[in-house]
Amino acid sequence: MRRENQSSVSEFLLLGLPIPPGQQGVFFTLFLGMYLTTVLGNLLIILLIRLDSRLHTPMYFFLSHLAFSDVCFSSVTVPKMLMNMQTQDQSISYPECVTQMHFFIFFGCIDTLLLGVMAYDRYVAICHPLHYTTIMREELCIFLLAGTWLLSGGIALSHTILLAQLSFRADMIPHFFCDLAALLKLSCSDISLNEIFIFATGGLISVLSFTGILVSYIRIGVSILRVPSTKGICKALSTCGSHLSVVFLFYGTTMALYIFPSSSNSNDKDIIASVMYTVVTPMLNPFIYSLRNRDMKGALGKLFKRGILFSK
């Protein structure tokens, strides 16, 4: 361990995934394929939304930013993990580690808040269809998006500043990225303020997002039950199905990580859950939105036809 002084380290060692040495190549190929699918799939969503004028609506405006955030969220951790698997060099410098933690929190908060904003958009679309364009005007969409980015940036910066005040007694992180909770366990300083801030900001983000989602879908359900019809239910499912699938996928893995009781191999469970929401969830989002969404499938068909015409 290289030390700058008696209590702070200049680099950390990421212990990575609990993979047997003989299977490193297999898992490297698997995670590389998943990462490329994440990047290409989400960039395709952004491209389709930009090119097809029918997708220039608030719903797809927020979806394009969710896709961009997913690419960044995955790119914060996965490339470093792949490089460590390939080179067997597990070291990460202190500035690089803090930077990775900062952007992990930043894009994680953006993802969480955007899901809440998108739920509100679906509520307005179903419960107030005649006033949808009036309520979800461009100024409100930009305000909601800017608020999401500013709040996430403020929270990530605050965590980074608080972490920078700490000293560390060890340099081995039992994870594949610089997770804030794992870093705090290595500190020899008083982390009570950090823990309070984690509880406060985590609660704030969760309450804002989850409450927004819950209230929006309760009101959507009440609206459908007032005038029950097969057509209304099908319309609601087609409008909300993709978003609900992403919400269940995102919050399901988060609940598995933080709510369910841990066992003796809790660290391995934490790593598996982290892989789910940093690698698997961003990869599956494009498939969910493209396979369950008629507008996205139509835009994809137009793009393929345009590509075929250009190739002739």
N, C-alpha and C positions, 0 to 999 in steps of 0.2 A: 504494500500500500504506500503510495507516494503522498506525503503530507506537506501542506504549506506551513502549518504550525502544529501545536500540540492537539488541536481539537477539530480541525477542518481538513477535508480530503480534497485532492485536486482532481480525482476521477473515481468513478464507481465501476463495479463489475455487474453486468446484467446476467443473472444465472440462466435466463431464458426459459424455454418450454421443457417440461420433463420428458424428453424424447431419448430413447436408447441411441447410442452412437451409430449403430448400424443402420438406423432408419432416418438419419438426418437428411439424406438425399431425397428420399421419398416425400418427406414433409416439406422440404424446401420447394420441390416442384409443385406440391399441392397448394401451399400458401402463395407461391408466385402466381399460379394460375388464378387463384381467388382474388389476389390483389389486382391483376390485370383486368379481370372481369369487372371488378368494382370500378376501376378508373374508366374503362371503355364504356361500360353500361351507363354510368352516371353522366359522362360527357355526351353520350348519345342522347340522353334525355334533355340535356341543356341545348344541344344542337337542334333537336326536333322542335322544342318550344320556341327557339329563336327563328326558325325557318318557316313554321306553319302559323299563319295569321289567326287561324281558328283557336290556337292555344294561347293567344295573348289575353288571358283572363287572370284575375287574382289568384285562382287556384293554382294555375300553372306557373304564375310568377313566383309564388312561394315554393312550389315543387322544384323549380330550377335552382333556387337558392339552397334547398335541402339537399339536392343532388351535388351541388358544389361543396357544401359543408361536409357531406359524406366522403367525397374524394379527399378533402383536406384532413378529415378526422382519421381516415384509414392511413393516409400518407404520413401522418405524424409518427406512427409506431411501426408499421409493417416493413418499410424499406430497411430500417435499422435492424429489425429482427431478422430479415432475410440476409442482410450483410453479415450479421454475427453468426448465423447458421452456416454460411458459406465459407467465411474466413476463419472461424473458430476464435476470433478476437472479440471477447465479451466486454471490453472496456468502453466507457463513455465518459467524456470529460465532464467536469462539474457544470460549466456554462451550457454545454449541449444537453445535459440532463435536465437542468432547470428550464431551458427553452422548450424541450420536448414536453415537460409537465405543463408548462404554461399553455401551449397550443392544444394539448390534449383536453385540458379543462375548458379552454375557449370554444373549441368546435363541439365539444360534448354538450356545453350549455346551449349553444346555438341550435343544435339538433333537437334538444329537449324542448326549448321554447318554440321553435318553428312548428313542432307537432301540435302544440296548444293553439297557435295562431291559425293553423290550417283547419283545426276542428271548429274554431269560430267561423271561419270562412264557409265551411260546409253547413253550419247551423243557419247562417244568413241565406245561403243558396236554397235550402229546403224550406225553412220556416217563413222567409220573406222574399220569395222569388221575384215578385213584382218590383221590389225596392232594392234588389241585389246590386245593381250597377250604381245606384245612388249611395247606398251604405258603403259598399266596398269600392269606393272611388280610389283613384291613383294616389291621392295625398295620404289617405288612411293606410294603404298598403305600404307606402314608403315609410310612414311613421312607425308602423308596427315592425317592419324589418329593421329600421335604424335602431329602434328601442331594443330589439333582440340582440343586435351586434354590440351596442354600447353597454348594455347590462352584462353580457357575456364577457366583453373585454375588461370591464371594471372588476368583475369577480376574479377572472384569471390573473389580472395584474395584482390584485390584492393578495391572492394566494402566493404569487411569486415573490412579492416584497416580504411577506411574513416568513416564507421559507428561507429567504436570503439572510435572515437574522440568526438562523440556527447554525450550530456546529454539529459535527457528526463523529460518532465513535467507531463506525464501521463503514465499509465501502461495498459490501456484497448485497445487492438487491435481488431478492428471490422472486423475480418477475422478468417479463420480456421487454418491459419499458419502464420509464421512471414514473411510477404511480405515486401519487402524493401520500397515500396511506402507508405505502411501503417505505418511503423516504422518512416519514415522521418516526417510524419504528427504529430507524438507525440513528436518530438524533440523541445527543447527550444534553441538549438544552431543554428548557421548560417549554413544552408544546401545548400547554393548556389553551393559550390564545388561538393557536392554529386549529385546535379541535373545536373550540367554540365557533370560530368563523366557518369551519367546514359544516358544522351543524346548522348554522344560521343561513348560509348561502345555499347549501343543499336543500334545506327546507323551503327557502324562498323560491328557488327554481322549480322544485317538485310541486309545490303548492300552486304556483302560477300556471304551470303547464298542465298538471294532472287535473286540477280543479277546472281549468278552461275546457279540457277534453270532456271531463265527466259532466259538467253542467251543459255543455253544448249538445252532447249526445242524449242526455236526459230530456232536454227540451225538444230535440228531434224526435225521440221516441214518443213523447206526449203528443206532439203535433201529428204524428202518423196515427196514433191510437184514436185521436178525435174523429178522424175520417178514415176508418180502416178500409183499405182496398188493396187488392193484389197489385194493381198498377202503382199505387203509392209506395208500397213496400219494395217493389222491384226498383222503382226510381231511387228510393233512399239507399238501397243496397248498391246499386250501380254508381251512385254519387259518393257514398262513404266507404264502400267495401275496401278499396285500396288503402285509404288512410287508416281504417280500423286495423287492417292486417299489419301495417307498419307499426302502429301503436302497440298492438299485442306483442309483436316481435321485439320491439325496443324495450318496453317496460317488463316483459316477461323475463328477459335475460338480466335486467337490472334487479328485479325482485329476487331472482335466484341467487344473485351475488350478495345483496345486502339484507334481505329479510329472512330467508330460510336459515335455520340453525346450521352451524358448521360442525363438521365431524373432525376426527383426528387428522385427516388429510385435507384440511380446509384450504391450505395454500394451493394445492393442485386444483381444487374446485374453483377457487378464485381465479386462477389462471385460465381455466376452461371457460368460465363465464366471461372473462375479459376478452378472450378470443371471439366469443359469440357476438359481443356488441361492438368490437373494434374491427373485426374481419368479416364475419358472416352476415350481420345485419346490413351494413352498407352494400355488400355484394347482392343481397336478395332484393333490396328496394327497387332497383330498375326492373327486375322481373315482375314484381308485384304490380307496379304501376303500368307496365307495358302489356302484361297478359290480362289484367283485369279491367283495363281502361280502353273503351272503344275509340275515343279521340286519339289516344297515343298510338293505338294499332293503325288507325287511319293515316296518321302523320308518318308513321314508319313505312307503310305501304307506298305513300307518295314519294318518300325519299328514295326507296328502292327503285321505283319506276323512273324517277328522275336520273338516278345513277345508271340504269340500264340504257336510257335514251342517250345520255352523254357518252356512254362507252361505245355506241354504235357509230 
